[in-house]
Amino acid sequence: MALTPRQTLARRAQRTRTNLRKAANGRARLTVFRSHKNIYAQVIDDAKGVTLASASSLGGKGADKDAAAKVGKEVAIAAIKAGVKDVVFDRGGYIYHGRIKALAEAAREAGLNF
């Protein structure tokens, strides 16, 4: 039986997350979730199971590339304050394009290494 698009995305996200945890070598994980109206980012320490930093576009204007870049910059600043500079980028099965790419590039410019 064929998978629905939602099931395909969930399966790809789980596969990506599992592989990233193995390859992280103790680094934190920058996770991205994208909805139709907002974008969210978290820096997660998988060893402790704790969220170290987070940011979202809630309360902001729209869910465009500018909002995603702002979220990327905010999460990078919060992560650096928490003492995390090196992370692994977990795009959650989303294609590296558009808002995901804008968030990643803004986080890199703000000082995160991945």
The first five atom37 places (N, CA, C, CB, O) and aatype in JSON, in Angstrom:
{
  "aatype": [12, 0, 10, 16, 14, 1, 5, 16, 10, 0, 1, 1, 0, 5, 1, 16, 1, 16, 2, 10, 1, 11, 0, 0, 2, 7, 1, 0, 1, 10, 16, 19, 13, 1, 15, 8, 11, 2, 9, 18, 0, 5, 19, 9, 3, 3, 0, 11, 7, 19, 16, 10, 0, 15, 0, 15, 15, 10, 7, 7, 11, 7, 0, 3, 11, 3, 0, 0, 0, 11, 19, 7, 11, 6, 19, 0, 9, 0, 0, 9, 11, 0, 7, 19, 11, 3, 19, 19, 13, 3, 1, 7, 7, 18, 9, 18, 8, 7, 1, 9, 11, 0, 10, 0, 6, 0, 0, 1, 6, 0, 7, 10, 2, 13],
  "atom_mask": [
    [1, 1, 1, 1, 1],
    [1, 1, 1, 1, 1],
    [1, 1, 1, 1, 1],
    [1, 1, 1, 1, 1],
    [1, 1, 1, 1, 1],
    [1, 1, 1, 1, 1],
    [1, 1, 1, 1, 1],
    [1, 1, 1, 1, 1],
    [1, 1, 1, 1, 1],
    [1, 1, 1, 1, 1],
    [1, 1, 1, 1, 1],
    [1, 1, 1, 1, 1],
    [1, 1, 1, 1, 1],
    [1, 1, 1, 1, 1],
    [1, 1, 1, 1, 1],
    [1, 1, 1, 1, 1],
    [1, 1, 1, 1, 1],
    [1, 1, 1, 1, 1],
    [1, 1, 1, 1, 1],
    [1, 1, 1, 1, 1],
    [1, 1, 1, 1, 1],
    [1, 1, 1, 1, 1],
    [1, 1, 1, 1, 1],
    [1, 1, 1, 1, 1],
    [1, 1, 1, 1, 1],
    [1, 1, 1, 0, 1],
    [1, 1, 1, 1, 1],
    [1, 1, 1, 1, 1],
    [1, 1, 1, 1, 1],
    [1, 1, 1, 1, 1],
    [1, 1, 1, 1, 1],
    [1, 1, 1, 1, 1],
    [1, 1, 1, 1, 1],
    [1, 1, 1, 1, 1],
    [1, 1, 1, 1, 1],
    [1, 1, 1, 1, 1],
    [1, 1, 1, 1, 1],
    [1, 1, 1, 1, 1],
    [1, 1, 1, 1, 1],
    [1, 1, 1, 1, 1],
    [1, 1, 1, 1, 1],
    [1, 1, 1, 1, 1],
    [1, 1, 1, 1, 1],
    [1, 1, 1, 1, 1],
    [1, 1, 1, 1, 1],
    [1, 1, 1, 1, 1],
    [1, 1, 1, 1, 1],
    [1, 1, 1, 1, 1],
    [1, 1, 1, 0, 1],
    [1, 1, 1, 1, 1],
    [1, 1, 1, 1, 1],
    [1, 1, 1, 1, 1],
    [1, 1, 1, 1, 1],
    [1, 1, 1, 1, 1],
    [1, 1, 1, 1, 1],
    [1, 1, 1, 1, 1],
    [1, 1, 1, 1, 1],
    [1, 1, 1, 1, 1],
    [1, 1, 1, 0, 1],
    [1, 1, 1, 0, 1],
    [1, 1, 1, 1, 1],
    [1, 1, 1, 0, 1],
    [1, 1, 1, 1, 1],
    [1, 1, 1, 1, 1],
    [1, 1, 1, 1, 1],
    [1, 1, 1, 1, 1],
    [1, 1, 1, 1, 1],
    [1, 1, 1, 1, 1],
    [1, 1, 1, 1, 1],
    [1, 1, 1, 1, 1],
    [1, 1, 1, 1, 1],
    [1, 1, 1, 0, 1],
    [1, 1, 1, 1, 1],
    [1, 1, 1, 1, 1],
    [1, 1, 1, 1, 1],
    [1, 1, 1, 1, 1],
    [1, 1, 1, 1, 1],
    [1, 1, 1, 1, 1],
    [1, 1, 1, 1, 1],
    [1, 1, 1, 1, 1],
    [1, 1, 1, 1, 1],
    [1, 1, 1, 1, 1],
    [1, 1, 1, 0, 1],
    [1, 1, 1, 1, 1],
    [1, 1, 1, 1, 1],
    [1, 1, 1, 1, 1],
    [1, 1, 1, 1, 1],
    [1, 1, 1, 1, 1],
    [1, 1, 1, 1, 1],
    [1, 1, 1, 1, 1],
    [1, 1, 1, 1, 1],
    [1, 1, 1, 0, 1],
    [1, 1, 1, 0, 1],
    [1, 1, 1, 1, 1],
    [1, 1, 1, 1, 1],
    [1, 1, 1, 1, 1],
    [1, 1, 1, 1, 1],
    [1, 1, 1, 0, 1],
    [1, 1, 1, 1, 1],
    [1, 1, 1, 1, 1],
    [1, 1, 1, 1, 1],
    [1, 1, 1, 1, 1],
    [1, 1, 1, 1, 1],
    [1, 1, 1, 1, 1],
    [1, 1, 1, 1, 1],
    [1, 1, 1, 1, 1],
    [1, 1, 1, 1, 1],
    [1, 1, 1, 1, 1],
    [1, 1, 1, 1, 1],
    [1, 1, 1, 1, 1],
    [1, 1, 1, 0, 1],
    [1, 1, 1, 1, 1],
    [1, 1, 1, 1, 1],
    [1, 1, 1, 1, 1]
  ],
  "atom_positions": [
    [[0.83, -1.17, 0.0], [0.0, 0.0, 0.0], [0.88, 1.24, 0.0], [-0.95, -0.01, 1.21], [1.88, 1.29, 0.71]],
    [[0.53, 2.22, -0.77], [1.32, 3.44, -0.89], [1.16, 4.31, 0.35], [0.9, 4.22, -2.14], [0.12, 4.33, 1.0]],
    [[2.23, 5.04, 0.64], [2.2, 5.95, 1.79], [1.61, 7.29, 1.37], [3.62, 6.13, 2.37], [1.77, 7.72, 0.23]],
    [[0.95, 7.93, 2.31], [0.45, 9.28, 2.06], [1.64, 10.25, 2.15], [-0.68, 9.67, 3.07], [2.67, 9.89, 2.71]],
    [[1.51, 11.45, 1.63], [2.6, 12.42, 1.75], [2.99, 12.69, 3.2], [2.21, 13.72, 1.08], [4.17, 12.87, 3.49]],
    [[2.03, 12.73, 4.09], [2.33, 12.95, 5.51], [3.14, 11.79, 6.09], [1.02, 13.14, 6.32], [4.08, 12.0, 6.86]],
    [[2.78, 10.57, 5.73], [3.52, 9.4, 6.22], [4.94, 9.38, 5.65], [2.78, 8.11, 5.84], [5.88, 9.02, 6.35]],
    [[5.08, 9.77, 4.4], [6.4, 9.83, 3.78], [7.29, 10.84, 4.49], [6.29, 10.17, 2.3], [8.46, 10.56, 4.76]],
    [[6.75, 12.01, 4.8], [7.51, 13.04, 5.51], [7.89, 12.57, 6.92], [6.7, 14.33, 5.59], [9.01, 12.8, 7.37]],
    [[6.97, 11.92, 7.61], [7.26, 11.42, 8.96], [8.34, 10.35, 8.93], [5.98, 10.87, 9.61], [9.22, 10.32, 9.79]],
    [[8.28, 9.48, 7.95], [9.29, 8.42, 7.84], [10.65, 9.01, 7.51], [8.88, 7.4, 6.77], [11.66, 8.59, 8.09]],
    [[10.7, 9.98, 6.59], [11.96, 10.62, 6.24], [12.54, 11.39, 7.43], [11.76, 11.57, 5.04], [13.75, 11.36, 7.66]],
    [[11.68, 12.06, 8.19], [12.13, 12.82, 9.36], [12.72, 11.88, 10.42], [10.97, 13.63, 9.96], [13.75, 12.19, 11.01]],
    [[12.08, 10.75, 10.66], [12.59, 9.81, 11.66], [13.92, 9.21, 11.22], [11.57, 8.7, 11.92], [14.83, 9.05, 12.03]],
    [[14.03, 8.88, 9.96], [15.28, 8.33, 9.44], [16.41, 9.36, 9.58], [15.11, 7.9, 7.97], [17.52, 9.01, 9.99]],
    [[16.13, 10.61, 9.23], [17.12, 11.67, 9.33], [17.53, 11.88, 10.77], [16.58, 12.97, 8.75], [18.72, 12.0, 11.07]],
    [[16.57, 11.94, 11.68], [16.84, 12.16, 13.1], [17.71, 11.04, 13.68], [15.53, 12.26, 13.89], [18.64, 11.31, 14.43]],
    [[17.42, 9.81, 13.33], [18.2, 8.67, 13.81], [19.64, 8.74, 13.31], [17.56, 7.36, 13.37], [20.57, 8.53, 14.09]],
    [[19.82, 9.02, 12.04], [21.17, 9.11, 11.48], [21.95, 10.27, 12.07], [21.1, 9.25, 9.97], [23.15, 10.15, 12.3]],
    [[21.29, 11.39, 12.32], [21.97, 12.54, 12.9], [22.42, 12.27, 14.32], [21.07, 13.76, 12.87], [23.51, 12.7, 14.71]],
    [[21.62, 11.57, 15.1], [22.01, 11.25, 16.47], [23.25, 10.37, 16.5], [20.86, 10.54, 17.21], [24.1, 10.52, 17.37]],
    [[23.36, 9.47, 15.54], [24.54, 8.61, 15.47], [25.77, 9.4, 15.06], [24.3, 7.45, 14.49], [26.86, 9.16, 15.58]],
    [[25.63, 10.34, 14.14], [26.76, 11.08, 13.59], [27.11, 12.33, 14.39], [26.47, 11.46, 12.18], [28.1, 13.0, 14.07]],
    [[26.34, 12.67, 15.4], [26.51, 13.94, 16.1], [27.79, 14.01, 16.94], [25.33, 14.2, 16.98], [28.34, 15.09, 17.11]],
    [[28.26, 12.88, 17.45], [29.46, 12.85, 18.29], [29.38, 13.83, 19.45], [30.69, 13.17, 17.45], [30.34, 14.54, 19.74]],
    [[28.24, 13.87, 20.13], [28.09, 14.7, 21.31], [27.64, 16.13, 21.02], [0.0, 0.0, 0.0], [27.41, 16.9, 21.96]],
    [[27.52, 16.5, 19.76], [27.07, 17.85, 19.45], [25.56, 17.96, 19.63], [27.46, 18.24, 18.01], [24.83, 16.98, 19.51]],
    [[25.1, 19.16, 19.91], [23.67, 19.42, 20.02], [23.06, 19.41, 18.62], [23.4, 20.78, 20.73], [23.76, 19.44, 17.62]],
    [[21.73, 19.36, 18.58], [21.01, 19.25, 17.32], [20.12, 20.48, 17.14], [20.16, 17.95, 17.28], [19.32, 20.8, 18.02]],
    [[20.26, 21.17, 16.01], [19.39, 22.29, 15.67], [18.23, 21.73, 14.86], [20.16, 23.41, 14.87], [18.4, 21.35, 13.7]],
    [[17.05, 21.68, 15.48], [15.88, 21.08, 14.87], [14.94, 22.16, 14.36], [15.17, 20.17, 15.86], [14.73, 23.18, 15.01]],
    [[14.36, 21.92, 13.19], [13.45, 22.88, 12.57], [12.09, 22.23, 12.36], [14.01, 23.41, 11.23], [12.0, 21.09, 11.89]],
    [[11.03, 22.96, 12.71], [9.67, 22.55, 12.38], [9.01, 23.69, 11.63], [8.85, 22.17, 13.66], [9.08, 24.84, 12.05]],
    [[8.38, 23.36, 10.52], [7.77, 24.36, 9.66], [6.28, 24.06, 9.54], [8.45, 24.38, 8.27], [5.89, 22.96, 9.14]],
    [[5.46, 25.03, 9.88], [4.03, 24.91, 9.63], [3.66, 25.89, 8.52], [3.2, 25.19, 10.94], [4.52, 26.57, 7.98]],
    [[2.4, 25.95, 8.19], [1.99, 26.87, 7.12], [2.12, 28.32, 7.56], [0.56, 26.58, 6.7], [2.4, 29.19, 6.74]],
    [[1.9, 28.58, 8.84], [1.89, 29.96, 9.32], [3.15, 30.37, 10.06], [0.71, 30.16, 10.2], [3.44, 31.57, 10.14]],
    [[3.91, 29.44, 10.61], [5.07, 29.77, 11.44], [6.21, 28.81, 11.21], [4.68, 29.78, 12.91], [6.07, 27.78, 10.54]],
    [[7.37, 29.16, 11.78], [8.53, 28.29, 11.74], [9.16, 28.3, 13.13], [9.55, 28.75, 10.64], [9.23, 29.34, 13.79]],
    [[9.61, 27.14, 13.58], [10.13, 26.97, 14.92], [11.52, 26.33, 14.83], [9.17, 26.11, 15.81], [11.77, 25.52, 13.94]],
    [[12.4, 26.69, 15.75], [13.73, 26.09, 15.8], [14.11, 25.85, 17.25], [14.79, 26.99, 15.09], [13.82, 26.66, 18.12]],
    [[14.77, 24.72, 17.51], [15.24, 24.37, 18.84], [16.64, 23.81, 18.75], [14.3, 23.36, 19.52], [16.99, 23.16, 17.77]],
    [[17.45, 24.08, 19.77], [18.74, 23.43, 19.91], [18.57, 22.43, 21.05], [19.91, 24.46, 20.19], [18.29, 22.82, 22.18]],
    [[18.75, 21.14, 20.74], [18.45, 20.06, 21.68], [19.72, 19.28, 21.99], [17.37, 19.12, 21.11], [20.49, 18.95, 21.09]],
    [[19.95, 19.0, 23.27], [21.03, 18.12, 23.7], [20.43, 16.73, 23.87], [21.71, 18.63, 25.05], [19.71, 16.48, 24.83]],
    [[20.72, 15.83, 22.93], [20.12, 14.5, 22.95], [20.64, 13.63, 24.09], [20.37, 13.8, 21.64], [19.93, 12.75, 24.57]],
    [[21.87, 13.87, 24.54], [22.43, 13.07, 25.62], [21.65, 13.3, 26.92], [23.92, 13.4, 25.82], [21.39, 12.36, 27.67]],
    [[21.29, 14.55, 27.18], [20.55, 14.89, 28.4], [19.04, 14.93, 28.16], [21.02, 16.24, 28.93], [18.26, 14.85, 29.11]],
    [[18.63, 15.04, 26.91], [17.21, 15.14, 26.6], [16.63, 16.49, 26.98], [0.0, 0.0, 0.0], [15.5, 16.58, 27.45]],
    [[17.42, 17.56, 26.77], [17.04, 18.9, 27.21], [17.09, 19.86, 26.02], [17.96, 19.39, 28.35], [17.97, 19.77, 25.17]],
    [[16.14, 20.78, 25.97], [16.17, 21.85, 24.99], [17.01, 22.98, 25.55], [14.73, 22.35, 24.63], [16.7, 23.52, 26.62]],
    [[18.07, 23.35, 24.84], [18.99, 24.38, 25.31], [18.58, 25.77, 24.86], [20.39, 24.08, 24.82], [18.79, 26.74, 25.6]],
    [[18.0, 25.9, 23.68], [17.58, 27.2, 23.14], [16.44, 26.97, 22.16], [18.77, 27.94, 22.45], [16.34, 25.91, 21.54]],
    [[15.6, 27.98, 22.03], [14.5, 27.86, 21.07], [14.09, 29.25, 20.59], [13.3, 27.13, 21.69], [14.33, 30.25, 21.26]],
    [[13.46, 29.28, 19.43], [12.92, 30.52, 18.86], [11.82, 30.14, 17.88], [14.04, 31.37, 18.16], [11.81, 29.04, 17.33]],
    [[10.9, 31.07, 17.67], [9.83, 30.82, 16.72], [9.35, 32.14, 16.13], [8.66, 30.06, 17.38], [9.69, 33.21, 16.62]],
    [[8.56, 32.04, 15.09], [8.02, 33.23, 14.45], [6.63, 33.56, 14.99], [7.96, 33.04, 12.95], [5.93, 34.38, 14.39]],
    [[6.22, 32.95, 16.09], [4.91, 33.25, 16.69], [4.85, 34.72, 17.08], [4.65, 32.34, 17.91], [5.81, 35.26, 17.63]],
    [[3.76, 35.35, 16.82], [3.59, 36.75, 17.16], [4.26, 37.69, 16.19], [0.0, 0.0, 0.0], [4.08, 38.91, 16.27]],
    [[5.02, 37.14, 15.27], [5.67, 37.96, 14.26], [4.79, 38.11, 13.04], [0.0, 0.0, 0.0], [3.61, 37.77, 13.06]],
    [[5.38, 38.62, 12.0], [4.62, 38.86, 10.77], [4.87, 37.74, 9.77], [5.01, 40.23, 10.16], [5.93, 37.68, 9.15]],
    [[3.91, 36.87, 9.62], [3.95, 35.88, 8.55], [4.95, 34.76, 8.71], [0.0, 0.0, 0.0], [5.62, 34.64, 9.73]],
    [[5.03, 33.96, 7.67], [5.9, 32.79, 7.66], [6.75, 32.8, 6.4], [5.08, 31.5, 7.75], [6.91, 31.77, 5.75]],
    [[7.31, 33.96, 6.06], [8.11, 34.06, 4.85], [9.59, 33.86, 5.17], [7.89, 35.42, 4.18], [9.95, 33.53, 6.3]],
    [[10.43, 34.05, 4.17], [11.87, 33.84, 4.35], [12.47, 34.81, 5.35], [12.58, 33.96, 3.02], [13.4, 34.46, 6.07]],
    [[11.96, 36.04, 5.39], [12.48, 37.02, 6.34], [12.21, 36.59, 7.78], [11.85, 38.4, 6.08], [13.07, 36.73, 8.64]],
    [[11.01, 36.06, 8.03], [10.68, 35.58, 9.37], [11.56, 34.39, 9.73], [9.19, 35.19, 9.45], [12.0, 34.27, 10.88]],
    [[11.83, 33.51, 8.77], [12.68, 32.35, 9.03], [14.1, 32.78, 9.33], [12.66, 31.39, 7.83], [14.75, 32.21, 10.21]],
    [[14.6, 33.79, 8.62], [15.95, 34.29, 8.88], [16.04, 34.9, 10.27], [16.35, 35.32, 7.82], [17.04, 34.75, 10.96]],
    [[14.99, 35.6, 10.68], [14.97, 36.19, 12.01], [14.99, 35.1, 13.09], [13.72, 37.09, 12.18], [15.68, 35.24, 14.1]],
    [[14.23, 34.04, 12.87], [14.21, 32.92, 13.82], [15.58, 32.26, 13.88], [13.12, 31.88, 13.42], [16.05, 31.9, 14.96]],
    [[16.24, 32.09, 12.74], [17.57, 31.5, 12.72], [18.57, 32.32, 13.5], [0.0, 0.0, 0.0], [19.39, 31.77, 14.23]],
    [[18.5, 33.62, 13.35], [19.41, 34.5, 14.08], [19.13, 34.44, 15.58], [19.28, 35.93, 13.58], [20.06, 34.38, 16.38]],
    [[17.84, 34.45, 15.97], [17.47, 34.4, 17.38], [17.9, 33.1, 18.04], [15.96, 34.57, 17.53], [18.41, 33.12, 19.16]],
    [[17.71, 31.97, 17.37], [18.08, 30.69, 17.96], [19.59, 30.57, 18.07], [17.5, 29.53, 17.15], [20.09, 29.96, 19.01]],
    [[20.33, 31.13, 17.12], [21.79, 31.09, 17.18], [22.3, 31.92, 18.36], [22.4, 31.61, 15.86], [23.2, 31.48, 19.07]],
    [[21.74, 33.08, 18.56], [22.15, 33.92, 19.69], [21.83, 33.24, 21.01], [21.45, 35.29, 19.62], [22.65, 33.26, 21.93]],
    [[20.64, 32.64, 21.11], [20.26, 31.94, 22.34], [21.16, 30.72, 22.59], [18.79, 31.5, 22.26], [21.5, 30.43, 23.73]],
    [[21.54, 30.01, 21.53], [22.4, 28.83, 21.68], [23.8, 29.24, 22.13], [22.48, 28.05, 20.36], [24.4, 28.57, 22.97]],
    [[24.32, 30.33, 21.58], [25.65, 30.78, 21.97], [25.65, 31.24, 23.42], [26.13, 31.92, 21.04], [26.62, 31.02, 24.15]],
    [[24.55, 31.88, 23.86], [24.43, 32.25, 25.28], [24.41, 31.01, 26.17], [23.15, 33.08, 25.5], [24.91, 31.06, 27.3]],
    [[23.84, 29.92, 25.68], [23.78, 28.67, 26.44], [25.09, 27.89, 26.37], [22.64, 27.81, 25.92], [25.22, 26.84, 27.01]],
    [[26.05, 28.39, 25.6], [27.35, 27.74, 25.53], [27.5, 26.73, 24.41], [0.0, 0.0, 0.0], [28.42, 25.91, 24.44]],
    [[26.61, 26.76, 23.44], [26.66, 25.81, 22.32], [27.05, 26.57, 21.06], [25.3, 25.09, 22.12], [26.38, 27.52, 20.67]],
    [[28.15, 26.15, 20.44], [28.59, 26.78, 19.2], [28.52, 25.81, 18.02], [30.02, 27.32, 19.36], [28.23, 26.22, 16.89]],
    [[28.78, 24.54, 18.27], [28.76, 23.51, 17.21], [27.5, 22.68, 17.34], [30.01, 22.61, 17.28], [27.21, 22.13, 18.4]],
    [[26.75, 22.59, 16.24], [25.5, 21.82, 16.23], [25.43, 20.97, 14.97], [24.27, 22.76, 16.31], [26.25, 21.11, 14.06]],
    [[24.46, 20.08, 14.95], [24.13, 19.29, 13.77], [22.76, 19.78, 13.31], [24.13, 17.73, 14.08], [21.84, 19.9, 14.12]],
    [[22.61, 20.06, 12.03], [21.36, 20.62, 11.5], [20.39, 19.5, 11.17], [21.63, 21.48, 10.26], [20.65, 18.67, 10.3]],
    [[19.25, 19.49, 11.86], [18.19, 18.52, 11.62], [17.04, 19.26, 10.95], [17.72, 17.82, 12.96], [16.26, 19.95, 11.62]],
    [[16.92, 19.11, 9.64], [15.88, 19.81, 8.91], [14.55, 19.07, 8.96], [16.29, 20.02, 7.48], [13.58, 19.52, 8.35]],
    [[14.5, 17.96, 9.67], [13.25, 17.27, 9.92], [12.57, 16.68, 8.69], [0.0, 0.0, 0.0], [11.35, 16.55, 8.67]],
    [[13.34, 16.33, 7.69], [12.75, 15.75, 6.49], [12.33, 16.79, 5.47], [0.0, 0.0, 0.0], [11.94, 16.43, 4.36]],
    [[12.4, 18.06, 5.82], [12.06, 19.11, 4.87], [13.2, 19.29, 3.88], [11.75, 20.44, 5.6], [14.36, 19.07, 4.22]],
    [[12.88, 19.68, 2.67], [13.88, 19.93, 1.65], [14.63, 21.21, 2.0], [13.22, 20.02, 0.24], [14.02, 22.18, 2.45]],
    [[15.94, 21.22, 1.79], [16.77, 22.38, 2.09], [16.55, 23.44, 1.01], [18.28, 21.98, 2.18], [17.31, 23.55, 0.05]],
    [[15.49, 24.21, 1.21], [15.07, 25.2, 0.21], [14.14, 26.19, 0.89], [14.38, 24.51, -1.02], [13.45, 25.82, 1.84]],
    [[14.11, 27.4, 0.43], [13.14, 28.38, 0.92], [13.37, 28.77, 2.37], [0.0, 0.0, 0.0], [14.46, 29.23, 2.73]],
    [[12.34, 28.59, 3.2], [12.41, 29.02, 4.6], [13.44, 28.24, 5.4], [11.05, 28.87, 5.26], [14.1, 28.8, 6.27]],
    [[13.6, 26.95, 5.11], [14.58, 26.13, 5.83], [15.99, 26.63, 5.53], [14.44, 24.64, 5.44], [16.81, 26.76, 6.43]],
    [[16.26, 26.91, 4.27], [17.56, 27.42, 3.85], [17.82, 28.8, 4.46], [17.64, 27.49, 2.32], [18.94, 29.06, 4.91]],
    [[16.83, 29.67, 4.48], [16.98, 31.01, 5.05], [17.31, 30.93, 6.54], [15.71, 31.84, 4.82], [18.16, 31.66, 7.03]],
    [[16.63, 30.03, 7.26], [16.9, 29.86, 8.69], [18.32, 29.36, 8.91], [15.89, 28.88, 9.31], [19.02, 29.87, 9.78]],
    [[18.75, 28.37, 8.14], [20.08, 27.79, 8.3], [21.17, 28.82, 8.01], [20.25, 26.58, 7.39], [22.15, 28.92, 8.75]],
    [[21.01, 29.57, 6.94], [22.03, 30.56, 6.59], [22.12, 31.67, 7.62], [21.73, 31.16, 5.22], [23.21, 32.14, 7.93]],
    [[20.98, 32.1, 8.17], [20.98, 33.13, 9.2], [21.63, 32.63, 10.49], [19.55, 33.61, 9.49], [22.33, 33.38, 11.16]],
    [[21.41, 31.36, 10.82], [22.04, 30.78, 12.01], [23.55, 30.68, 11.83], [21.45, 29.39, 12.31], [24.31, 30.92, 12.78]],
    [[23.99, 30.34, 10.63], [25.44, 30.29, 10.35], [26.06, 31.68, 10.46], [25.7, 29.71, 8.95], [27.13, 31.83, 11.04]],
    [[25.4, 32.69, 9.91], [25.9, 34.04, 9.96], [25.97, 34.58, 11.38], [25.04, 34.95, 9.11], [26.83, 35.39, 11.7]],
    [[25.06, 34.12, 12.24], [25.02, 34.58, 13.63], [26.04, 33.87, 14.51], [23.63, 34.38, 14.19], [26.21, 34.24, 15.67]],
    [[26.72, 32.83, 13.97], [27.8, 32.21, 14.73], [27.72, 30.73, 14.99], [0.0, 0.0, 0.0], [28.65, 30.18, 15.59]],
    [[26.65, 30.05, 14.58], [26.59, 28.6, 14.78], [27.4, 27.9, 13.71], [25.14, 28.1, 14.78], [27.43, 28.34, 12.56]],
    [[28.06, 26.8, 14.08], [28.85, 26.01, 13.13], [28.14, 24.69, 12.86], [30.27, 25.76, 13.67], [27.94, 23.9, 13.78]],
    [[27.77, 24.45, 11.6], [27.23, 23.16, 11.17], [27.39, 23.02, 9.68], [25.76, 23.0, 11.56], [27.01, 22.0, 9.12]]
  ]
}
